[in-house]
Amino acid sequence: MDVLIIGAGPAGMFAAEKLADETNHTITVIDMGKESVNRKCSTLSRDMCTKCEPCDIYAGVGGAGALSDGKLNLTPHIGGDPDSLHRSADEIRRYIQKVDETFLKYGADTDIFGVNDDDLNLLKRKASAHGIEFISGKQRHMGSDKTPLIIDKFYKELKQKGVKFRTQTKIETIERSGEGFIARTEGEAFKADFIIAAPGRAGAYWFRTQARKLGIDNKYGPIDVGVRVEFPSTIYEPIEEIMYDAKFKLYTYTYDDLVRTFCTNPCGFVTEERYPDFVMVNGHAKKDEKSENTNLAILSRIELTDPVEDTTEYGRSIARLATTIGGGKPILQRFKDLATGQRSTWTRLARCQIAPTLRNATPGDISMALPHRIVTNIVESIERLDNVIEGIASDSTLIYASEIKFYDTKYPVTEHLETNIPNLFVAGDASGHSRGIVYAAVTGILAAEGIVHKGE
């Protein structure tokens, strides 16, 4: 039997490992990016984003996670929903343990965060007093400088087990062929009895078009639109001692919208993500090199119903507008200026107590790019979070736009992530059932289990 895995991120790699260990199938993993150690971007050099190929940021062996901060959230309550996968939290916890053991095997740091229950409970009470939910959980930090090396060891062992990888190869279309499939590039066709589609967030839009042609059921979900916030690392130190990447969630007073923090990077760096049609921002932190700043995302949930449901297109239009306003670069603004409705300039930014870690940005007015409702949610949320992360609402806090997380297309699946098209499975962030490295890996294992069971 031939198994084709589209995407070499955590979902694809862990699926390949499961299949290689438990079947005699021919396994081919295809990714449009490069091997992890050959991907060069801002996570390795702060000024490299204007020099590298856009796909190095989000495509390649290891997926977007290979060039990210490398945070492993080791709890079933962060990064996904057990109910969505038709599993109990305890079941998902066992899969998470397997994922964690694998990363440790290939060199992940043994240090773990979020284990002191007394400190976690104190922080939870402090947040609750201001209407903020603190979501705690154990975490491991690999670091954006170490993660590609860890991924490379995993990749090489998979190849030794017989898994075939085709990098820098882009699947254009997926077609049904009898009881199997044909996936085509511009000049080549791959036949498969089973497909696991795990193209990541960057490939989610592409896969959605293929899913519609194939008749795969799907539904629109929400997206998260917001900004990357940067402030002195000393402000976050009391929180970091409790949980490296603390997760906070609140509902705004003005619109009653859900806003959450995402991907906190103590002593980290703000980075660009360059896509064909727009540029966005993200953040990361290294194990060996530290900045004097900490950054995190503030994201506002957007759901659309009638007459527009396509949240992906809406999010892409926001990203394109922000890129236009920024002259092809991210927009950078002082929090004081955003809150008072003034455009930032380099002169105003020079008054800040910190220097931006991303200089390839355009001082401007974020309210010209993001919808008023989103800006209101962001300003209000930062002011509320100041009660927990004391000092984050300082005039000197830096705001970068835009940061958008496209988790909008969700596919109804079985407990092994098989779609309504027999033998076609989805996994990873493009499935709508995971967010981040660990949960993506879990979905990959579940999909592979489905194929294993079909061969029994």
Residue, then its C-alpha position, 0 to 999 in steps of 0.5 A: m500500500d502507498v501512503l502519501i503525506i502532504g506536509a512535513g510538519p509535526a503532523g506529517m512527521f509523527a504520522a510517518e513515524k507511526l506508519a513506519d513502525e507499524t506497517n509495511h506501507t510505502i510512505t512518501v512525505i512531500d513538502m514545498g519547503k526545504e530540510s529544517v537545517n537549510r531553512k534560513c529566516s528571521t528566527l536564525s538572523r533578525d535581519m534575514c527576513t528580507k533576504c530569504e524565500p517566503c516559504d522558508i518561514y512557514a514551509g519545510v521539514g518541521g513545518a512552521g514549528a521548526l522555525s518558531d519558538g519551539k514551545l511544547n504545550l504538554t496539556p490537552h487544554i492548550g492547542g486543541d479540544p479533546d472533544s473535537l477529536h472524539r477523545s477524552a482528555d486522559e487519552i489525549r494526555r497519553y498521546i502528548q506524553k508520546v510526543d514529548e518523549t520523542f522530542l526529548k529523545y532528539g535533544a529537547d531541553t529537559d527543563i519544564f515550566g508550569v509545575n508549581d501548583d501553589d504559584l499557578n493558583l496564585l496567578k489564577r486568582k490574581a487574573s480572575a479578580h480582573g475577569i481574566e482566565f489564566i490557562s495553566g499547563k506544563q511546557r517545554h521550551m526548545g528554542s528557535d535556534k535549537t528546534p531545527l537541529i532537533i527536527d533534523k535528527f528526527y528527520k534523519e531517523l525517519k529516512q533510516k526507517g524507509v520513509k521517503f521525503r520529497t522537499q521543495t515539491k509542491i502538490e498542485t491538485i489531488e484527484r480521486s482514482g478508483e479507490g485511491f488518489i493521484a496527487r499532481t505537481e507541475g510535472e509529476a504524479f504520485k499515486a496513493d492508496f491513502i492520503i494524510a493531508a497535513p499542509g499546515r496553516a500556510g497550506a490550509y487555503w490551498f487544501r480547502t480548494q482541493a477539499r471542495k473539488l473532492g467533495i470533502d465536508n467542511k465548515y467555516g470557523p473563527i479566525d484570530v486577528g490582532v497584533r504582536v506586543e513588545f515590552p521590557s522583559t523585566i515586566y514579564e519575569p514574575i510571570e515567567e517564573i510560574m509559566y514560560d508562556a502563560k495563557f490568558k483569555l478575557y471577554t472585552y467589556t465593550y463588545d463582549d468579544l473573546v481576546r487571548t494572549f498567544c505565543t509569549n517569548p521571554c527575552g525574545f524577538v519579533t519577526e516577519e512572516r512574508y507570504p506571497d500577498f502580504v506580510m505579517v508578524n510573529g515572535h520567537a525566543k532562542k536558548d542561547e541568545k537573549s534580547e532585553n524584551t519580551n513579546l506576545a500576541i494579543l488576538s481577537r476572535i472573529e466569527l462570521t455568519d450571514p451574509v459572509e461566512d468566509t473568515t479566511e478571505y476576510g482575514r486575508s483582506i485585513a492582512r493585505l490592507a495592513t501590508t499596504i498601509g505599512g508600505g510592504k512592511p509590518i506597522l509599528q506603533r507605540f501603545k500610547d499613540l494607538a490608545t490616543g489615535q496618533r500615528s507613530t513616527w521614528t521620533r516618537l518611537a525614540r522616546c520609548q524605554i525599549a528599542p524594537t527587535l524588529r527594525n524592518a517595520t514602518p511607523g504608522d497608525i494601526s487603526m488605519a489597517l485593522p477594523h475599529r472593533i479589533v483595535t478597541n478590543i486590543v487597547e482594552s485588553i492590554e489595559r486589563l492585562d496590566n493588572v496581571i502583567e504589570g507594566i504592559a500598558s506602558d506608553s512605551t510598549l510597542i505594537y506591531a500589526s498584523e498577526i492573524k491565525f487562520y484556523d477557520t476551516k474545520y473538517p468533520v472527521t472520525e476519531h482517526l481524522e478520516t474525512n467523509i472521503p474514505n482513505l483521505f485523512v486530515a491532520g495538523d493545523a490545516s484540519g481545524h483540529s489543532r493549534g501548535i506543535v504538540y496537538a498537530a503531532v497528536t493528530g498526525i499519530l491519530a490519522a496514522e492509527g486510522i491507516v494502521h487499523k484499516g490494514e488489520 
